[in-house]
Amino acid sequence: MSAEVSPQPKAMTRPKRWTDEVEEAYRFQIAGYRDEIEYQAFNGKVADRWPDNGYIKKLQRKDGYFYYYNRKRECEDKDVHKCKMYSY
């Protein structure tokens, strides 16, 4: 299915507290992707976002189904440490 090969990350860390970047990574990881780079390489398109806050609104999973997200924060404090932050 994938048209492009996504670059591989050089390092991974786990966040200690919630930020907008953690929220972004959490939404991609719930849908089965590492981050936006892998999502774009796999689907060839950018993620749909809420216009007012820029959070991800909808992502297509690798099996073709969709995940829909609310305008508000989805990553609760108890899930922050489960998220992975990649650097390239």
C-alpha positions in Angstrom: 0.0 0.0 0.0 2.8 2.4 0.9 4.0 4.5 -2.0 7.0 6.0 -0.1 9.4 4.7 2.6 9.3 6.9 5.7 12.6 7.9 7.3 13.5 5.9 10.4 13.8 7.9 13.7 17.2 8.2 15.4 15.9 8.4 18.9 12.8 7.9 21.0 11.9 9.5 24.4 8.8 9.4 26.6 7.3 12.7 27.8 6.9 13.5 31.5 4.0 16.0 31.1 1.3 16.9 28.5 2.0 19.4 25.8 0.5 20.1 22.3 3.3 18.0 20.8 2.5 15.1 23.0 -1.2 15.4 22.0 -0.2 15.3 18.4 2.0 12.2 18.8 -0.7 10.5 20.9 -3.4 10.9 18.2 -1.1 9.5 15.5 -0.1 6.6 17.7 -3.7 5.7 18.5 -4.3 5.3 14.8 -1.2 3.1 14.4 1.5 5.5 13.1 4.7 6.7 14.7 4.1 10.3 13.8 3.0 12.7 11.0 6.0 11.7 8.9 5.0 8.1 8.7 1.4 9.0 8.2 2.2 11.2 5.1 4.6 8.6 3.7 1.9 5.8 4.1 -1.2 7.8 2.9 0.4 10.4 0.7 -1.8 13.2 2.3 -1.8 15.4 5.3 -4.0 14.8 8.3 -7.4 16.7 8.7 -7.2 19.3 11.5 -9.6 21.4 13.5 -9.4 25.0 12.2 -9.7 26.6 15.6 -6.9 24.9 17.5 -4.9 22.9 14.9 -5.4 19.5 16.6 -5.9 16.5 14.4 -9.5 15.9 13.5 -9.4 12.7 11.5 -6.9 10.1 10.6 -7.1 7.1 8.2 -5.8 3.9 9.8 -3.7 1.5 7.8 -6.6 -0.9 7.3 -8.7 1.9 5.7 -11.0 2.8 8.6 -10.9 6.2 10.2 -10.3 7.6 13.7 -12.2 10.8 14.6 -11.0 13.0 17.4 -12.6 15.8 19.5 -11.6 19.4 19.5 -10.4 19.1 23.1 -7.5 17.2 24.6 -7.7 13.4 24.2 -4.4 12.3 25.9 -5.2 12.1 29.6 -2.4 12.6 32.2 -2.4 8.8 32.9 -1.6 8.1 29.2 1.2 10.7 28.7 4.0 8.3 29.7 2.7 5.7 27.1 3.3 8.2 24.3 6.6 8.0 22.3 8.3 11.1 21.0 10.6 10.4 18.0 13.5 12.5 16.7 15.1 12.3 13.3 
